[in-house]
């Protein structure tokens, strides 16, 4: 694999931030690939991210409907029922996993203009580029 592309909706605080950019950069360097994240704008119709979310929601609804006597006590119970009924790769993480990753994050500098970015690309050498429009030029961040 030479390229990895994420496509998501556009919440600035959720995906467009220095921490996400840091992890994209680390992944690109470690795997010597180009990583691109494309942010879809609200009000521009449904995108791939909406379709994936809808499929997972439908699978969860079906699991509850087809197993009315089964008690889903936590997310893992539901996860274990639906994971083999979809070709979407699903993952769960424990609190300890998240805490471990948080400890790995160094003090990061602010990336100016984050809210205006519509696309971020990290090259295998760690250079981070951004685009303010999908058809606009890349600029080094």
JOJO-V463098 format. One record per residue. N is the residue number from 1. RES is the residue in one small letter. PHI is phi as a letter, one per 40 degrees, with the letter a starting at -180 (999 if undefined). PSI is psi in whole degrees, -180 to 180 (* if undefined). OMEGA is omega in whole degrees, 0 to 359 (NA if undefined). Layout:
# JOJO-V463098
<<N | RES | PHI | PSI | OMEGA> <N | RES | PHI | PSI | OMEGA>>
This chain:
# JOJO-V463098
<<1 | x | 999 | 133 | 180> <2 | x | b | -22 | 182> <3 | x | b | 142 | 174> <4 | x | b | 125 | 183> <5 | x | b | 126 | 173> <6 | x | b | 140 | 173> <7 | x | b | 125 | 182> <8 | x | a | 170 | 172> <9 | x | c | -171 | 199> <10 | x | b | 22 | 181> <11 | x | c | 118 | 184> <12 | x | d | -50 | 185> <13 | x | c | -23 | 184> <14 | x | c | -43 | 187> <15 | x | b | -29 | 183> <16 | x | c | 83 | 180> <17 | x | a | 165 | 185> <18 | x | c | -31 | 180> <19 | x | c | -45 | 177> <20 | x | c | -44 | 180> <21 | x | c | -39 | 178> <22 | x | d | -49 | 182> <23 | x | c | -36 | 175> <24 | x | c | -45 | 180> <25 | x | c | -47 | 180> <26 | x | c | -41 | 180> <27 | x | c | -43 | 180> <28 | x | c | -44 | 180> <29 | x | c | -49 | 184> <30 | x | c | -34 | 184> <31 | x | b | 1 | 180> <32 | x | f | 52 | 178> <33 | x | b | 168 | 172> <34 | x | c | 130 | 179> <35 | x | b | 128 | 181> <36 | x | b | 139 | 175> <37 | x | b | 119 | 180> <38 | x | b | 128 | 181> <39 | x | b | 120 | 177> <40 | x | c | 143 | 181> <41 | x | c | 145 | 176> <42 | x | c | 150 | 180> <43 | x | g | 4 | 180> <44 | x | b | 31 | 178> <45 | x | g | 177 | 181> <46 | x | c | 143 | 180> <47 | x | b | -173 | 181> <48 | x | d | -43 | 181> <49 | x | d | -39 | 178> <50 | x | c | -38 | 180> <51 | x | c | -42 | 179> <52 | x | c | -46 | 179> <53 | x | c | -40 | 180> <54 | x | c | -40 | 179> <55 | x | c | -45 | 180> <56 | x | c | -43 | 179> <57 | x | c | -43 | 179> <58 | x | c | -42 | 179> <59 | x | c | -39 | 178> <60 | x | c | -44 | 177> <61 | x | d | -43 | 180> <62 | x | c | -41 | 180> <63 | x | d | -43 | 179> <64 | x | c | -42 | 181> <65 | x | c | -39 | 183> <66 | x | c | -10 | 179> <67 | x | b | 60 | 186> <68 | x | c | -24 | 181> <69 | x | c | -5 | 181> <70 | x | c | 134 | 177> <71 | x | c | 122 | 174> <72 | x | c | 97 | 185> <73 | x | c | -21 | 181> <74 | x | a | 178 | 184> <75 | x | c | -33 | 180> <76 | x | c | -36 | 177> <77 | x | d | -48 | 180> <78 | x | c | -43 | 179> <79 | x | d | -46 | 182> <80 | x | c | -26 | 177> <81 | x | c | -40 | 186> <82 | x | c | -19 | 188> <83 | x | c | -31 | 180> <84 | x | c | 5 | 180> <85 | x | b | 18 | 178> <86 | x | a | 153 | 175> <87 | x | c | 5 | 174> <88 | x | c | 130 | 180> <89 | x | c | 124 | 181> <90 | x | b | 144 | 180> <91 | x | b | 149 | 171> <92 | x | b | 152 | 180> <93 | x | b | 140 | 178> <94 | x | c | 159 | 177> <95 | x | d | -39 | 180> <96 | x | c | -36 | 178> <97 | x | c | -44 | 181> <98 | x | c | -44 | 178> <99 | x | c | -40 | 178> <100 | x | c | -45 | 181> <101 | x | c | -39 | 179> <102 | x | d | -37 | 181> <103 | x | c | -21 | 181> <104 | x | c | -16 | 186> <105 | x | c | 121 | 178> <106 | x | c | 176 | 174> <107 | x | c | 123 | 186> <108 | x | b | 144 | 176> <109 | x | c | 150 | 177> <110 | x | c | 139 | 175> <111 | x | c | 108 | 183> <112 | x | c | 142 | 177> <113 | x | g | 15 | 183> <114 | x | d | -44 | 184> <115 | x | c | -26 | 182> <116 | x | c | -11 | 185> <117 | x | c | 138 | 175> <118 | x | b | -11 | 181> <119 | x | a | 138 | 177> <120 | x | b | 135 | 179> <121 | x | b | 132 | 175> <122 | x | b | 128 | 180> <123 | x | c | 163 | 180> <124 | x | d | -24 | 179> <125 | x | c | 2 | 177> <126 | x | g | -6 | 177> <127 | x | c | 137 | 182> <128 | x | b | 127 | 180> <129 | x | b | 153 | 176> <130 | x | b | 156 | 176> <131 | x | b | 135 | 179> <132 | x | c | -22 | 174> <133 | x | b | 157 | 183> <134 | x | c | -28 | 181> <135 | x | b | 0 | 182> <136 | x | c | 173 | 180> <137 | x | c | 151 | 174> <138 | x | c | 144 | 174> <139 | x | b | 143 | 179> <140 | x | c | 131 | 180> <141 | x | c | * | NA>>
